[in-house]
Amino acid sequence: MDLRPENFQSVAEIEVAKVAQRDFVVMVAGVFNYLCDTAMTAYGDGSAQDEARAAGAQIRTNSLNNLAELLQEFETNANRNGIQVLWAADAEEACQLVKGLVEKHQVKTISKGKSMISEEIGLNHFLEKEAGVKIYEGDLGEFIVQLRGTLPFHIVGPAINMTVQEIAGVLQQHIDMPYTEVATEIVSYVRTYLRDKFERADMGITGVNQAIASTGSLMLVENEGNIRWVTSAPRVHVALMSIEKVCANFADAFHLLGLLTRNCTGQAITSYVSVLNGPRRAEEVDGPEAMYVVIIDNGRSIAYQDPLLKDALRCIRCGRCGIQCPIYLRIGANPYGWIYPGPIGNVIAPVIMDLDRTRDLYEACTLCGGCQSVCPSGMSHLDIMTHYRQMKVKGDDRFGGTRICIKERSGFKILARGMQNPGLYKAGVKIARRFLNQRSQDGYITQMPGPMSGWFRCRDFPEMPEKTFRQRWQDELQEEARQTADRAVAHPEAAAQNEEG
Amino acid sequence: MSSRAMILERLNSATWTKPSSSREVISTPASIVSGDVEMFVSKATAAGAQVEEVGSLDEVQNRLVQIVQEEQLQKIVITDEENLKEIDWEQLSQQTKSQVQSIAQLPGENYRSYVVEAGLGVTGCKYALAETGTVVLEHSHSNERLVSHAPDHYVCIVKRDQILKDRYVLASLFDSGLSSTAWTLVTGVSRTADVALQVVLGMHGPRKVTIFVVG
């Protein structure tokens, strides 16, 4: 399968047929929804939970309203702590900057903590090809996906769609693990295998959950302990963060942390939260000698200028929206063709790629609002996705949205005109009914020539009934009038009384 | 124009109306609030740690002897924190016939190989959080990061008066200034659910965590 957003429809057709995967993912979503709902009760009843989410949304609003100021404050304080801050306009520049650090510090091997931004910029592939380094993902799910060469299935559980047998097969094939279907044995083998890599790595690369402006600190969240290794053992630590990951202070950061973990894995807090303030000091042994933060834009600052699209930067990557989405739960991650599947992919991908390439993503959404109802950072997914649709129709140079073709535009113009004029509407319906029913077979219209052919590719339409609703309504009224008239003839006194009454 | 300048210019030139007040404060506790020991024990236990309330560091020493003997541990690494110095490590070493090394005695080149071979790592902590059963470690040359992470069994010694109510109290302490290079909040045992949603303890960190609440 060629996994790209442009192939959404064709890949979705394949994935939707995978009944076992679908059932498993729906089961997983049910479990996580239960865990997350239970974890949120720590705030109190429903209204208290709403207040906690509202506070999270307010924190994100504050961060976005003061983004430039907070980034500069973070940079100043990080520099004071001995962290070097680099800025990258796009994925290419970010990769080149990290490559420069690899060369500067003569790095041969890299261990990594799970980082969505590194996936977004394609860092692993770039460094292995351009810098000749060996990279080991530290998170178990991410490591499996790396060995398998596929996209992460979910931003929190990258290999959550794979069976034990599939995981065992991948590990046996790539790292010579003796085949076992016992989860504890699999974990134990990978622990030993990766620990050696952690100890020997020259450079550690991580993402950033939150950058705290007031102190120039980084907050990193995990359960497995790979990030602790990656930030403690190698001589160099490079942290990658997108521009929106900054917040004002620890009060904000710790509130968001509670919302993040409760909506991510249903935990009050993860096993480890690392707060990093700089490279190791002269008398210390653990921790990097040199520490860098690469602040990556990759299209976000353009989105930021749009009053509605800036809200796409609210996301704290908890992944809760994914397990609410009826589309994602049926087709899985592959059709999205990129590293952010589900609603967050629908919202983020058009900003970073372009509106044309990602059209099927934001158009496949049913606008049910499930994602929005649980979002702890107050994102208006529906407003953003309908905004993308409007931008696509009108065309938008900023986000690579080519105006829809003249045929489609003309079709919608005619439709709009018809909907506004009852006479035209009636005439149009009459013609359309005849046109559609001519192509009916066994009560269904299964295909159509011309511009409507795409719509019928994966849908059947029932044959139009003999009469329209308006005609049936008219018939009903006429029948009622006739019966009233008949009663008046048969019982003239009763009819007269009714009229007087 | 540099990327930095370009990004900041775009962010500053956004035409939508920003509120005039620069920032709103969400929630910052006014003062330090002590946490409930019972809650700390309950939450830490739920997170997978084994928690024992003991009266003194002498009791901790006795329990450590039992642990080392039961698990037949050969190498123990300890941090150079003040409260750990009250334990007689030499006596413990003789009783258990194990090697106990403080990181203060380990030269840099030997430290890493010793800490990854150690079966037990023992540290104190700066704070603990009752809300989540978390121990908060302040890392420095006297509490190196991997002592609490590389060994299979990690023991943390918490004094009752180090237990804070929740993360918001910790946030107010952090917001008043951080001087150390790194802090770690440890809650229970390293874990993963990446193999078909089965929770397995001991992914990359300690397989076992024991917390002694002293006092």
Interface residues (C-beta under 8 A of the other chain):
Chain A: V28 V31 A55 Q58 I59 N62 N65 N66 L67 A68 E69 L71 Q72 N81 W87 A88 A89 E93 G138 D139 L140 G141 I144 G157 P158 A159 I160 M162 T163 V164 I167 A183 T184 I186 V187 S188 R191 L194 R195 F198 E199 S214 T215 S217 N223 E224 G225 N226 R228 W229 T231 S232 A233 I243 A248 N249 F250 A251 D252 A253 F254 H255 L257 G258 T265 A268 I269 T270 S271 Y272 V273 S274 V275 L276 N277 G278 P279 R280 R281 E283 E284 V285 D286 G287 I295 D297 S301 I302 Y304 Q305 D306 P307 K310
Chain B: S2 S3 R4 M6 I7 L8 R10 L11 N12 S13 A14 T15 W16 K18 P19 S22 R23 E24 V25 I26 S27 T28 K43 A47 I103 G108 Y111 R112 V116 E131 T132 T134 H139 S140 H141 E144 R145 L146 H149 R167 Y168 L170 A171 S172 F174 D175 G177 L178 S180 T181 A182 W183 T184 L185 V186 T187 G188 V189 S190 R191 T192 A193 D194 V195 A196 L197 Q198 V200 G202 M203 H204 G205
